Amino acid sequence: MRPKRGPQSNDLRPEYAFDHSKAVRGKYYRRFIQEGANVAVLEPDIAAAFRDSAAVNDALRSLLQVSETTRRITRRSGRSRRRSAGDATADAGRGG
């Protein structure tokens, strides 16, 4: 048999009293956004591949570096730009 419990009181100690009517929803939201804090939620299979947030950041920085390098390689240079019909007419007048 279980021992009987004494009467439970719903009263909290005075130091734990909190007036919920004065609470502000999203009080720190603006500061959080201004500081540039953001949260990305990873799928469980992706999260399992990384030991901590620093490892995720390193992987993303590496991906960005590869992406930037690839973009520079595939970007056309300014000299190989195709000339428009207006450019060809102007060159013909110069004898070029």
Biopython code that builds the backbone (N, CA, C, O; Angstrom):
import numpy as np
from Bio.PDB.StructureBuilder import StructureBuilder

atoms = [
    (1, "MET", "N", (0.811, -1.170, 0.000)),
    (1, "MET", "CA", (0.000, 0.000, 0.000)),
    (1, "MET", "C", (0.869, 1.255, 0.000)),
    (1, "MET", "O", (1.908, 1.315, 0.658)),
    (2, "ARG", "N", (0.421, 2.240, -0.746)),
    (2, "ARG", "CA", (1.156, 3.505, -0.783)),
    (2, "ARG", "C", (0.812, 4.352, 0.434)),
    (2, "ARG", "O", (-0.324, 4.357, 0.909)),
    (3, "PRO", "N", (1.825, 5.074, 0.930)),
    (3, "PRO", "CA", (1.520, 5.982, 2.036)),
    (3, "PRO", "C", (0.699, 7.163, 1.536)),
    (3, "PRO", "O", (0.880, 7.606, 0.402)),
    (4, "LYS", "N", (-0.167, 7.657, 2.339)),
    (4, "LYS", "CA", (-0.992, 8.811, 1.966)),
    (4, "LYS", "C", (-0.148, 10.074, 1.978)),
    (4, "LYS", "O", (0.693, 10.274, 2.854)),
    (5, "ARG", "N", (-0.385, 10.900, 1.010)),
    (5, "ARG", "CA", (0.302, 12.189, 0.941)),
    (5, "ARG", "C", (-0.499, 13.220, 1.695)),
    (5, "ARG", "O", (-1.723, 13.140, 1.802)),
    (6, "GLY", "N", (0.220, 14.185, 2.211)),
    (6, "GLY", "CA", (-0.437, 15.275, 2.920)),
    (6, "GLY", "C", (-1.146, 16.185, 1.928)),
    (6, "GLY", "O", (-0.988, 16.011, 0.720)),
    (7, "PRO", "N", (-1.902, 17.125, 2.393)),
    (7, "PRO", "CA", (-2.603, 18.057, 1.496)),
    (7, "PRO", "C", (-1.588, 18.902, 0.718)),
    (7, "PRO", "O", (-0.623, 19.416, 1.285)),
    (8, "GLN", "N", (-1.827, 19.033, -0.590)),
    (8, "GLN", "CA", (-0.925, 19.813, -1.430)),
    (8, "GLN", "C", (-1.414, 21.249, -1.513)),
    (8, "GLN", "O", (-2.612, 21.518, -1.603)),
    (9, "SER", "N", (-0.482, 22.136, -1.482)),
    (9, "SER", "CA", (-0.812, 23.546, -1.575)),
    (9, "SER", "C", (-0.352, 24.075, -2.929)),
    (9, "SER", "O", (0.743, 23.734, -3.376)),
    (10, "ASN", "N", (-1.144, 24.883, -3.580)),
    (10, "ASN", "CA", (-0.780, 25.489, -4.865)),
    (10, "ASN", "C", (-0.079, 26.828, -4.666)),
    (10, "ASN", "O", (0.244, 27.513, -5.637)),
    (11, "ASP", "N", (0.149, 27.192, -3.444)),
    (11, "ASP", "CA", (0.807, 28.461, -3.163)),
    (11, "ASP", "C", (2.314, 28.325, -3.340)),
    (11, "ASP", "O", (2.930, 27.367, -2.873)),
    (12, "LEU", "N", (2.886, 29.301, -4.023)),
    (12, "LEU", "CA", (4.337, 29.335, -4.210)),
    (12, "LEU", "C", (4.950, 30.239, -3.149)),
    (12, "LEU", "O", (4.272, 31.065, -2.538)),
    (13, "ARG", "N", (6.206, 30.064, -2.957)),
    (13, "ARG", "CA", (6.931, 30.975, -2.074)),
    (13, "ARG", "C", (6.884, 32.370, -2.681)),
    (13, "ARG", "O", (6.769, 32.506, -3.899)),
    (14, "PRO", "N", (6.971, 33.398, -1.863)),
    (14, "PRO", "CA", (6.890, 34.774, -2.388)),
    (14, "PRO", "C", (7.970, 35.085, -3.431)),
    (14, "PRO", "O", (7.718, 35.850, -4.362)),
    (15, "GLU", "N", (9.158, 34.509, -3.291)),
    (15, "GLU", "CA", (10.221, 34.802, -4.269)),
    (15, "GLU", "C", (9.945, 34.201, -5.644)),
    (15, "GLU", "O", (10.581, 34.574, -6.630)),
    (16, "TYR", "N", (8.983, 33.260, -5.706)),
    (16, "TYR", "CA", (8.635, 32.668, -6.992)),
    (16, "TYR", "C", (7.375, 33.267, -7.591)),
    (16, "TYR", "O", (6.933, 32.838, -8.657)),
    (17, "ALA", "N", (6.803, 34.232, -6.936)),
    (17, "ALA", "CA", (5.585, 34.858, -7.446)),
    (17, "ALA", "C", (5.925, 35.624, -8.726)),
    (17, "ALA", "O", (6.908, 36.363, -8.772)),
    (18, "PHE", "N", (5.116, 35.443, -9.746)),
    (18, "PHE", "CA", (5.351, 36.103, -11.022)),
    (18, "PHE", "C", (4.025, 36.606, -11.549)),
    (18, "PHE", "O", (3.061, 35.849, -11.663)),
    (19, "ASP", "N", (3.982, 37.880, -11.867)),
    (19, "ASP", "CA", (2.764, 38.474, -12.395)),
    (19, "ASP", "C", (2.769, 38.319, -13.915)),
    (19, "ASP", "O", (3.431, 39.082, -14.618)),
    (20, "HIS", "N", (2.042, 37.344, -14.410)),
    (20, "HIS", "CA", (2.022, 37.055, -15.848)),
    (20, "HIS", "C", (1.317, 38.143, -16.656)),
    (20, "HIS", "O", (1.477, 38.212, -17.875)),
    (21, "SER", "N", (0.542, 38.992, -15.985)),
    (21, "SER", "CA", (-0.160, 40.044, -16.721)),
    (21, "SER", "C", (0.818, 41.101, -17.248)),
    (21, "SER", "O", (0.482, 41.849, -18.166)),
    (22, "LYS", "N", (2.020, 41.166, -16.676)),
    (22, "LYS", "CA", (3.012, 42.151, -17.118)),
    (22, "LYS", "C", (4.044, 41.550, -18.075)),
    (22, "LYS", "O", (4.980, 42.234, -18.488)),
    (23, "ALA", "N", (3.877, 40.296, -18.420)),
    (23, "ALA", "CA", (4.815, 39.627, -19.319)),
    (23, "ALA", "C", (4.701, 40.206, -20.726)),
    (23, "ALA", "O", (3.619, 40.614, -21.148)),
    (24, "VAL", "N", (5.813, 40.242, -21.448)),
    (24, "VAL", "CA", (5.845, 40.771, -22.800)),
    (24, "VAL", "C", (6.284, 39.664, -23.740)),
    (24, "VAL", "O", (7.360, 39.089, -23.578)),
    (25, "ARG", "N", (5.458, 39.373, -24.708)),
    (25, "ARG", "CA", (5.791, 38.332, -25.671)),
    (25, "ARG", "C", (6.838, 38.848, -26.648)),
    (25, "ARG", "O", (6.697, 39.946, -27.186)),
    (26, "GLY", "N", (7.881, 38.070, -26.880)),
    (26, "GLY", "CA", (8.923, 38.449, -27.819)),
    (26, "GLY", "C", (9.766, 39.614, -27.336)),
    (26, "GLY", "O", (10.253, 40.404, -28.145)),
    (27, "LYS", "N", (9.943, 39.729, -26.043)),
    (27, "LYS", "CA", (10.652, 40.861, -25.460)),
    (27, "LYS", "C", (12.073, 41.008, -26.016)),
    (27, "LYS", "O", (12.525, 42.128, -26.254)),
    (28, "TYR", "N", (12.753, 39.935, -26.217)),
    (28, "TYR", "CA", (14.145, 39.988, -26.672)),
    (28, "TYR", "C", (14.283, 39.702, -28.163)),
    (28, "TYR", "O", (15.403, 39.579, -28.658)),
    (29, "TYR", "N", (13.200, 39.595, -28.871)),
    (29, "TYR", "CA", (13.231, 39.243, -30.293)),
    (29, "TYR", "C", (14.032, 40.244, -31.116)),
    (29, "TYR", "O", (14.902, 39.844, -31.890)),
    (30, "ARG", "N", (13.759, 41.531, -30.965)),
    (30, "ARG", "CA", (14.456, 42.553, -31.765)),
    (30, "ARG", "C", (15.957, 42.529, -31.496)),
    (30, "ARG", "O", (16.759, 42.603, -32.427)),
    (31, "ARG", "N", (16.334, 42.425, -30.226)),
    (31, "ARG", "CA", (17.766, 42.379, -29.898)),
    (31, "ARG", "C", (18.408, 41.143, -30.509)),
    (31, "ARG", "O", (19.538, 41.193, -30.995)),
    (32, "PHE", "N", (17.689, 40.053, -30.480)),
    (32, "PHE", "CA", (18.192, 38.809, -31.048)),
    (32, "PHE", "C", (18.443, 38.970, -32.542)),
    (32, "PHE", "O", (19.465, 38.509, -33.050)),
    (33, "ILE", "N", (17.531, 39.612, -33.242)),
    (33, "ILE", "CA", (17.665, 39.836, -34.683)),
    (33, "ILE", "C", (18.779, 40.833, -34.972)),
    (33, "ILE", "O", (19.556, 40.624, -35.903)),
    (34, "GLN", "N", (18.878, 41.911, -34.198)),
    (34, "GLN", "CA", (19.918, 42.919, -34.415)),
    (34, "GLN", "C", (21.312, 42.343, -34.233)),
    (34, "GLN", "O", (22.247, 42.745, -34.926)),
    (35, "GLU", "N", (21.457, 41.414, -33.315)),
    (35, "GLU", "CA", (22.764, 40.815, -33.081)),
    (35, "GLU", "C", (23.111, 39.793, -34.164)),
    (35, "GLU", "O", (24.221, 39.263, -34.186)),
    (36, "GLY", "N", (22.182, 39.523, -35.041)),
    (36, "GLY", "CA", (22.443, 38.595, -36.126)),
    (36, "GLY", "C", (22.304, 37.146, -35.720)),
    (36, "GLY", "O", (22.787, 36.256, -36.420)),
    (37, "ALA", "N", (21.667, 36.901, -34.624)),
    (37, "ALA", "CA", (21.482, 35.520, -34.179)),
    (37, "ALA", "C", (20.370, 34.882, -34.995)),
    (37, "ALA", "O", (19.315, 35.479, -35.209)),
    (38, "ASN", "N", (20.618, 33.691, -35.434)),
    (38, "ASN", "CA", (19.565, 32.943, -36.102)),
    (38, "ASN", "C", (19.747, 31.466, -35.791)),
    (38, "ASN", "O", (20.824, 31.034, -35.380)),
    (39, "VAL", "N", (18.728, 30.729, -35.983)),
    (39, "VAL", "CA", (18.744, 29.320, -35.635)),
    (39, "VAL", "C", (18.335, 28.523, -36.856)),
    (39, "VAL", "O", (17.335, 28.835, -37.502)),
    (40, "ALA", "N", (19.093, 27.510, -37.169)),
    (40, "ALA", "CA", (18.739, 26.590, -38.236)),
    (40, "ALA", "C", (18.539, 25.224, -37.610)),
    (40, "ALA", "O", (19.390, 24.746, -36.860)),
    (41, "VAL", "N", (17.431, 24.604, -37.913)),
    (41, "VAL", "CA", (17.132, 23.295, -37.359)),
    (41, "VAL", "C", (17.537, 22.241, -38.388)),
    (41, "VAL", "O", (17.049, 22.232, -39.518)),
    (42, "LEU", "N", (18.429, 21.366, -37.974)),
    (42, "LEU", "CA", (18.916, 20.319, -38.865)),
    (42, "LEU", "C", (18.052, 19.076, -38.744)),
    (42, "LEU", "O", (17.536, 18.758, -37.673)),
    (43, "GLU", "N", (17.906, 18.395, -39.839)),
    (43, "GLU", "CA", (17.217, 17.109, -39.811)),
    (43, "GLU", "C", (18.073, 16.147, -38.990)),
    (43, "GLU", "O", (19.293, 16.306, -38.942)),
    (44, "PRO", "N", (17.463, 15.157, -38.347)),
    (44, "PRO", "CA", (18.206, 14.253, -37.472)),
    (44, "PRO", "C", (19.378, 13.537, -38.155)),
    (44, "PRO", "O", (20.432, 13.359, -37.544)),
    (45, "ASP", "N", (19.202, 13.127, -39.416)),
    (45, "ASP", "CA", (20.291, 12.420, -40.096)),
    (45, "ASP", "C", (21.474, 13.347, -40.371)),
    (45, "ASP", "O", (22.623, 12.906, -40.337)),
    (46, "ILE", "N", (21.206, 14.616, -40.641)),
    (46, "ILE", "CA", (22.286, 15.582, -40.861)),
    (46, "ILE", "C", (22.949, 15.919, -39.529)),
    (46, "ILE", "O", (24.176, 15.975, -39.450)),
    (47, "ALA", "N", (22.163, 16.140, -38.494)),
    (47, "ALA", "CA", (22.706, 16.478, -37.176)),
    (47, "ALA", "C", (23.610, 15.371, -36.654)),
    (47, "ALA", "O", (24.578, 15.650, -35.945)),
    (48, "ALA", "N", (23.312, 14.121, -36.992)),
    (48, "ALA", "CA", (24.127, 12.997, -36.532)),
    (48, "ALA", "C", (25.532, 13.020, -37.142)),
    (48, "ALA", "O", (26.460, 12.429, -36.590)),
    (49, "ALA", "N", (25.683, 13.699, -38.275)),
    (49, "ALA", "CA", (26.981, 13.740, -38.946)),
    (49, "ALA", "C", (27.938, 14.756, -38.335)),
    (49, "ALA", "O", (29.131, 14.734, -38.638)),
    (50, "PHE", "N", (27.435, 15.648, -37.477)),
    (50, "PHE", "CA", (28.257, 16.701, -36.901)),
    (50, "PHE", "C", (28.272, 16.592, -35.388)),
    (50, "PHE", "O", (27.251, 16.294, -34.768)),
    (51, "ARG", "N", (29.451, 16.838, -34.786)),
    (51, "ARG", "CA", (29.560, 16.703, -33.338)),
    (51, "ARG", "C", (29.080, 17.937, -32.590)),
    (51, "ARG", "O", (28.633, 17.835, -31.447)),
    (52, "ASP", "N", (29.171, 19.131, -33.240)),
    (52, "ASP", "CA", (28.725, 20.361, -32.594)),
    (52, "ASP", "C", (28.501, 21.441, -33.641)),
    (52, "ASP", "O", (28.706, 21.210, -34.832)),
    (53, "SER", "N", (28.080, 22.624, -33.196)),
    (53, "SER", "CA", (27.767, 23.702, -34.134)),
    (53, "SER", "C", (29.014, 24.210, -34.860)),
    (53, "SER", "O", (28.917, 24.672, -35.997)),
    (54, "ALA", "N", (30.174, 24.132, -34.223)),
    (54, "ALA", "CA", (31.413, 24.569, -34.882)),
    (54, "ALA", "C", (31.706, 23.698, -36.101)),
    (54, "ALA", "O", (32.179, 24.203, -37.120)),
    (55, "ALA", "N", (31.435, 22.412, -36.011)),
    (55, "ALA", "CA", (31.657, 21.509, -37.145)),
    (55, "ALA", "C", (30.699, 21.839, -38.288)),
    (55, "ALA", "O", (31.084, 21.773, -39.456)),
    (56, "VAL", "N", (29.473, 22.187, -37.966)),
    (56, "VAL", "CA", (28.504, 22.579, -38.993)),
    (56, "VAL", "C", (28.973, 23.862, -39.672)),
    (56, "VAL", "O", (28.931, 23.965, -40.898)),
    (57, "ASN", "N", (29.421, 24.841, -38.882)),
    (57, "ASN", "CA", (29.911, 26.100, -39.444)),
    (57, "ASN", "C", (31.118, 25.874, -40.342)),
    (57, "ASN", "O", (31.204, 26.476, -41.412)),
    (58, "ASP", "N", (32.046, 25.027, -39.936)),
    (58, "ASP", "CA", (33.219, 24.727, -40.764)),
    (58, "ASP", "C", (32.814, 24.113, -42.094)),
    (58, "ASP", "O", (33.348, 24.474, -43.143)),
    (59, "ALA", "N", (31.868, 23.183, -42.047)),
    (59, "ALA", "CA", (31.412, 22.532, -43.281)),
    (59, "ALA", "C", (30.730, 23.536, -44.206)),
    (59, "ALA", "O", (30.952, 23.510, -45.417)),
    (60, "LEU", "N", (29.916, 24.406, -43.658)),
    (60, "LEU", "CA", (29.235, 25.400, -44.490)),
    (60, "LEU", "C", (30.213, 26.422, -45.071)),
    (60, "LEU", "O", (30.062, 26.840, -46.218)),
    (61, "ARG", "N", (31.214, 26.825, -44.284)),
    (61, "ARG", "CA", (32.233, 27.750, -44.817)),
    (61, "ARG", "C", (33.006, 27.095, -45.965)),
    (61, "ARG", "O", (33.304, 27.739, -46.971)),
    (62, "SER", "N", (33.319, 25.834, -45.805)),
    (62, "SER", "CA", (34.013, 25.099, -46.851)),
    (62, "SER", "C", (33.164, 25.036, -48.120)),
    (62, "SER", "O", (33.673, 25.229, -49.224)),
    (63, "LEU", "N", (31.880, 24.769, -47.956)),
    (63, "LEU", "CA", (30.975, 24.720, -49.097)),
    (63, "LEU", "C", (30.885, 26.072, -49.789)),
    (63, "LEU", "O", (30.876, 26.140, -51.018)),
    (64, "LEU", "N", (30.820, 27.146, -49.016)),
    (64, "LEU", "CA", (30.781, 28.481, -49.605)),
    (64, "LEU", "C", (32.059, 28.802, -50.364)),
    (64, "LEU", "O", (32.014, 29.427, -51.423)),
    (65, "GLN", "N", (33.195, 28.378, -49.830)),
    (65, "GLN", "CA", (34.471, 28.623, -50.504)),
    (65, "GLN", "C", (34.522, 27.881, -51.836)),
    (65, "GLN", "O", (34.946, 28.445, -52.845)),
    (66, "VAL", "N", (34.097, 26.637, -51.846)),
    (66, "VAL", "CA", (34.078, 25.863, -53.095)),
    (66, "VAL", "C", (33.113, 26.494, -54.085)),
    (66, "VAL", "O", (33.409, 26.577, -55.277)),
    (67, "SER", "N", (31.962, 26.937, -53.598)),
    (67, "SER", "CA", (30.971, 27.569, -54.463)),
    (67, "SER", "C", (31.524, 28.840, -55.093)),
    (67, "SER", "O", (31.330, 29.073, -56.286)),
    (68, "GLU", "N", (32.208, 29.661, -54.307)),
    (68, "GLU", "CA", (32.785, 30.903, -54.825)),
    (68, "GLU", "C", (33.878, 30.614, -55.847)),
    (68, "GLU", "O", (33.962, 31.284, -56.876)),
    (69, "THR", "N", (34.712, 29.624, -55.566)),
    (69, "THR", "CA", (35.766, 29.249, -56.502)),
    (69, "THR", "C", (35.169, 28.772, -57.825)),
    (69, "THR", "O", (35.639, 29.152, -58.898)),
    (70, "THR", "N", (34.154, 27.957, -57.745)),
    (70, "THR", "CA", (33.495, 27.434, -58.949)),
    (70, "THR", "C", (32.839, 28.567, -59.721)),
    (70, "THR", "O", (32.878, 28.579, -60.951)),
    (71, "ARG", "N", (32.245, 29.505, -59.028)),
    (71, "ARG", "CA", (31.593, 30.626, -59.687)),
    (71, "ARG", "C", (32.610, 31.458, -60.453)),
    (71, "ARG", "O", (32.336, 31.897, -61.570)),
    (72, "ARG", "N", (33.791, 31.679, -59.859)),
    (72, "ARG", "CA", (34.831, 32.460, -60.539)),
    (72, "ARG", "C", (35.343, 31.743, -61.775)),
    (72, "ARG", "O", (35.646, 32.385, -62.781)),
    (73, "ILE", "N", (35.444, 30.439, -61.716)),
    (73, "ILE", "CA", (35.949, 29.666, -62.851)),
    (73, "ILE", "C", (34.966, 29.691, -64.002)),
    (73, "ILE", "O", (35.377, 29.804, -65.157)),
    (74, "THR", "N", (33.675, 29.587, -63.716)),
    (74, "THR", "CA", (32.672, 29.494, -64.774)),
    (74, "THR", "C", (32.184, 30.850, -65.265)),
    (74, "THR", "O", (31.494, 30.918, -66.282)),
    (75, "ARG", "N", (32.523, 31.925, -64.571)),
    (75, "ARG", "CA", (32.090, 33.258, -64.980)),
    (75, "ARG", "C", (32.863, 33.682, -66.217)),
    (75, "ARG", "O", (34.070, 33.457, -66.314)),
    (76, "ARG", "N", (32.167, 34.293, -67.153)),
    (76, "ARG", "CA", (32.832, 34.781, -68.361)),
    (76, "ARG", "C", (33.615, 36.041, -68.035)),
    (76, "ARG", "O", (33.190, 36.858, -67.218)),
    (77, "SER", "N", (34.741, 36.183, -68.671)),
    (77, "SER", "CA", (35.511, 37.410, -68.469)),
    (77, "SER", "C", (34.873, 38.527, -69.285)),
    (77, "SER", "O", (34.065, 38.256, -70.173)),
    (78, "GLY", "N", (35.220, 39.764, -69.001)),
    (78, "GLY", "CA", (34.647, 40.917, -69.689)),
    (78, "GLY", "C", (35.026, 40.973, -71.151)),
    (78, "GLY", "O", (34.271, 41.509, -71.962)),
    (79, "ARG", "N", (36.190, 40.426, -71.509)),
    (79, "ARG", "CA", (36.656, 40.495, -72.899)),
    (79, "ARG", "C", (35.934, 39.518, -73.811)),
    (79, "ARG", "O", (35.831, 39.772, -75.011)),
    (80, "SER", "N", (35.438, 38.426, -73.291)),
    (80, "SER", "CA", (34.807, 37.437, -74.156)),
    (80, "SER", "C", (33.312, 37.692, -74.322)),
    (80, "SER", "O", (32.581, 36.835, -74.819)),
    (81, "ARG", "N", (32.861, 38.877, -73.902)),
    (81, "ARG", "CA", (31.451, 39.228, -74.010)),
    (81, "ARG", "C", (31.071, 39.379, -75.475)),
    (81, "ARG", "O", (31.837, 39.913, -76.277)),
    (82, "ARG", "N", (29.896, 38.908, -75.808)),
    (82, "ARG", "CA", (29.431, 39.044, -77.192)),
    (82, "ARG", "C", (29.089, 40.510, -77.467)),
    (82, "ARG", "O", (28.537, 41.201, -76.610)),
    (83, "ARG", "N", (29.412, 40.957, -78.633)),
    (83, "ARG", "CA", (29.102, 42.329, -79.011)),
    (83, "ARG", "C", (27.680, 42.394, -79.535)),
    (83, "ARG", "O", (27.216, 41.488, -80.227)),
    (84, "SER", "N", (26.996, 43.474, -79.199)),
    (84, "SER", "CA", (25.650, 43.669, -79.706)),
    (84, "SER", "C", (25.719, 44.277, -81.101)),
    (84, "SER", "O", (26.796, 44.658, -81.559)),
    (85, "ALA", "N", (24.599, 44.367, -81.765)),
    (85, "ALA", "CA", (24.546, 44.924, -83.120)),
    (85, "ALA", "C", (25.024, 46.374, -83.125)),
    (85, "ALA", "O", (25.646, 46.811, -84.094)),
    (86, "GLY", "N", (24.742, 47.129, -82.054)),
    (86, "GLY", "CA", (25.185, 48.514, -81.961)),
    (86, "GLY", "C", (26.698, 48.623, -81.887)),
    (86, "GLY", "O", (27.274, 49.556, -82.446)),
    (87, "ASP", "N", (27.360, 47.677, -81.200)),
    (87, "ASP", "CA", (28.817, 47.682, -81.097)),
    (87, "ASP", "C", (29.445, 47.393, -82.454)),
    (87, "ASP", "O", (30.453, 48.003, -82.811)),
    (88, "ALA", "N", (28.870, 46.484, -83.202)),
    (88, "ALA", "CA", (29.432, 46.128, -84.508)),
    (88, "ALA", "C", (29.331, 47.309, -85.459)),
    (88, "ALA", "O", (30.260, 47.541, -86.234)),
    (89, "THR", "N", (28.234, 48.067, -85.430)),
    (89, "THR", "CA", (28.056, 49.231, -86.302)),
    (89, "THR", "C", (29.068, 50.312, -85.937)),
    (89, "THR", "O", (29.638, 50.952, -86.821)),
    (90, "ALA", "N", (29.295, 50.519, -84.639)),
    (90, "ALA", "CA", (30.249, 51.534, -84.206)),
    (90, "ALA", "C", (31.656, 51.150, -84.631)),
    (90, "ALA", "O", (32.431, 52.022, -85.026)),
    (91, "ASP", "N", (32.016, 49.853, -84.561)),
    (91, "ASP", "CA", (33.348, 49.399, -84.957)),
    (91, "ASP", "C", (33.538, 49.551, -86.466)),
    (91, "ASP", "O", (34.647, 49.844, -86.913)),
    (92, "ALA", "N", (32.490, 49.361, -87.254)),
    (92, "ALA", "CA", (32.584, 49.465, -88.708)),
    (92, "ALA", "C", (32.924, 50.905, -89.095)),
    (92, "ALA", "O", (33.650, 51.128, -90.065)),
    (93, "GLY", "N", (32.418, 51.865, -88.362)),
    (93, "GLY", "CA", (32.703, 53.272, -88.663)),
    (93, "GLY", "C", (34.138, 53.635, -88.331)),
    (93, "GLY", "O", (34.669, 54.598, -88.882)),
    (94, "ARG", "N", (34.789, 52.877, -87.430)),
    (94, "ARG", "CA", (36.159, 53.162, -87.034)),
    (94, "ARG", "C", (37.164, 52.406, -87.910)),
    (94, "ARG", "O", (38.376, 52.599, -87.813)),
    (95, "GLY", "N", (36.634, 51.569, -88.736)),
    (95, "GLY", "CA", (37.526, 50.800, -89.591)),
    (95, "GLY", "C", (37.984, 49.534, -88.903)),
    (95, "GLY", "O", (38.987, 48.938, -89.297)),
    (96, "GLY", "N", (37.251, 49.112, -87.867)),
    (96, "GLY", "CA", (37.676, 47.955, -87.082)),
    (96, "GLY", "C", (36.812, 46.833, -87.306)),
    (96, "GLY", "O", (37.020, 45.768, -86.724)),
]
sb = StructureBuilder()
sb.init_structure("model")
sb.init_model(0)
sb.init_chain("A")
sb.init_seg("    ")
for serial, (resi, resn, name, xyz) in enumerate(atoms, 1):
    if name == "N":
        sb.init_residue(resn, " ", resi, " ")
    sb.init_atom(name, np.array(xyz, "f"), 0.0, 1.0, " ", f" {name:<3s}", serial, name[0])
structure = sb.get_structure()
